[in-house]
Amino acid sequence: MTLNALLFQALNGLSTASGLFFIAAGLSLIFGVTRIVNIAHGSLYMLGTYIAYSLATKIGGAFGFWGGIVLTALIVGVIGALIEIVLLRRIYRAPELFQLLATFALVLVINDATLWLWGPEDLLGPRAPGLAGAVEIFGRRLPSYDLFLIFIAPAVLIVLHFALAKTRFGRLMRAATQDREMVGALGVNQAVLFTSVFALGALLAGLGGALQVAREPANLATDLVAIGDAFVVVVVGGMGSITGAYLAAIIIAEVKALCIAIGVVNLGFVTVNFSKFTLVAEFIVMAIVLIARPYGLLGKPQGVVRSVAEPEAPIRPATPMLKVLGAVVLVLLLALPLLAQTSPYVLVLATDVLIAVIFATSLHFIMGPGGMHSFGHAAYFGLGAYGAALLVKLAGFPMLAALFTAPLVALLGALLFGWFAVRLSGVYLAMLTLAFAQIVWALVFQWEGFTGGSNGVIGVWPAAPFNKSWAYFLLALAFTVIAILVLRRFLFAPFGYAMRAGRDSPLRAEAIGIDVKRIHWLGFAIAGCVCGIAGGLFAFAKGSISPEAISVSRSIDGLVMVLLGGIQTLVGPIVGASVYAVLQDTVMRQTEYWRALLGVIILVLVLAFPQGIAGALSALSRKLGRKPGGAA
Amino acid sequence: MSVLSVRSLSKTFGGVHAVNDVSFDIGKGEFLALIGPNGAGKSTTFNMINGQLTPDSGDILIGDKSIAGMAPRDIWRLGVGRTFQVAATFGSMTVVENVQMALISHARGILGLWRPAASLHRERALELLAQVGMADAADRPSRELAYGDVKRIELAIALANDPQLLLMDEPTAGMAPRERNDLIKLVKALVVERGISVLFTEHSMDVVFSYADRIIVLARGRLIADGNAAAIRDNAKVREVYFGTGKTFQETAS
């Protein structure tokens, strides 16, 4: 590798950084003011590329391209304003995680809308009129458009910086970032402020997406990739800091470029291909930054958001009615193999539901009572699944032994990652857990010799007598019931109370001798261990395991399940996981546009039941119970 | 021997001497008030004693054990109870569960994974609640309580580990005058009964001068007076920091 090659890759990195910066800056601005982590921000970015493509090809010429980019930014800005007015405005008072759920639903809807409008093919835009050539630098040819991208990002940064520093709107935004209640109390119209900030953020994302049109094809997978990258950039730079976002975008793009430039290196005893580390690299950068500077490079501790959500009611032991209900459900499930003799698919689906229930219940254990909003629970699912599969394949473990050992693999992972994660809180904890999950995913994906890479591990079938679907279903049921009851028992024991104490008031918990970090760490480990059970069961249920099954979307599925059921109730995750797993399965087979349908269903549920399904049911039963007629 | 000794304690925040060479002692069973105008360093002193801040220099002794820089939870284990300036409970628990948590922690049972917490130390928790007059509210969610009642719960929690020293940061802040007197009377009665030493900060001079055994006064980070109510009332320096010397008025008049 020559110095010239390295410098050339560094320039390449700078032009990539501009795209990262635009999307991250918008995300950061929106979070700073509204405290909403807009998962749909990647979708707005993607829309930007598609709209700019259409304008550039339909109108054509220099005006179609350059005018199209400006127009695209404005159009996406308007879309952002509409999203804020129609949807988000209704849920500012909902628990923060609910807002995440709503924006995730938007991801699904926008993705299918794009598929419907533009079709599934990648669309490569025309070259930029006036900048179609290339410049000779370091002995290689760099497209002059890339050079333009390198300069446009700092230019926008400077404009934004002065707008925030000098204008009245900028001052309001900075004030709202520090203390939005106070800004509201001073008579500022928050609705207008929030809408315009959201529109501005969307405009930046649209601009970023539009600028990519001459560089990369418009692609339907861009949304999740872009949002993942943007999360990392925002967290590394510090939430709410535009300059931090720029700095972080450059660092991350450069680290990736460096990995590519280094390429294959022979370290004597082992050959490492660094260009394959690009996936892991950004998340390792993020993990290091978060551990050294918990609020990002230029971030400050977040201003306290005075809780708007109603605090949780004390947990009570199961009422007789709930116990009866649980017993009835259990009996029905035990009888399911008999009931479903004619349609064997029911048992396969039911097994999937059980696995989802364990997954969601273990996630709820740390999210609800622990207050730790993990965005990377798929990591422990993956460790369990790969643990079980590899123990069978490589170590020759019998099935049951593998199923019992798999959770221990997940436990080890959770102990390691949890130790770092509990040092942070809120959005930063969420992002660090996401980073760890991506590291696990990338390791599995890139360590081909051990894990089979993208093909995964196949031929992990259950041994007799569990090779019959009814027998495997009953096995899964046994694991599920035990996992649920044990976790529930823990929650009612002093440990579970201590976990809630640490969530309710860390200061007060420490003041009565509770080591909050230690308790939350152990809670994290327990949840990871139980999640490993779900992973092990999944591997044998499918007969295989691949990186796809442990990707980001599984972590998001878990969040959706928990929130759907209601985070403040203990049966919530069970209800949520069942509803979601069945919905996903049935909706998916109905239509090509299942994502949009699922998204719409989630949106309706979010708007109709801000406490989740189980939360809404228990609120309803309390209401009925209080009626004079009911008491008499 | 004194229960708590503070020796030459100092803390600066970016060049501001919040607390500067402060020393005092509390004897067994003593009810000691720490007063001073805003910004005098009361809360900083307090937070160094309860472990939330680490002193820059000086020492804090409980008996003969140094606690400077120890974590709050370890200081609590040495028999130091505390209440907060802005009272807080564990909002997702009932009143009695709040007290039970402190009792479970005191018995080192926090890591218990099996026996339901609600059944542990309930009798003792109810006893403590009865002592602060909150037994009737035992099974109500603590988030529903009025602020004055939350202050009483805090007191019950602070008494759960049989403390020898109680730290109360503005125990009556945010309360009506009537409630204020009742609470301090209650604290005084409980500590006399149990022989607990109390260090408290307070803005209400009525409360301080009627109940404290001894008063220490901080101003701009320094300890300027230490004595009983009568001595403090007549102390010229104390009058100066609270009321000024009157010189400014004389100068304009002349």
Interface residues (C-beta under 8 A of the other chain):
Chain A: P311 E312 A313 P314 I315 P317 R489 F490 F492 A493 P494 F495 G496 Y497 A498 R500 A501 R503 D504 S505 L507 R508 A509 E510 A511 I512 G513 I514 D515 I519 L522
Chain B: N50 Q52 A71 P72 R73 W76 R77 R82 F84 A88 T89 F90 G91 S92 M93 T94 E97 M101 A102 I104 S105 H106 G109 I110 L111 G112 L113 W114 R115 P116 A117 A118 L120 P141 R143 I157 A160 N161
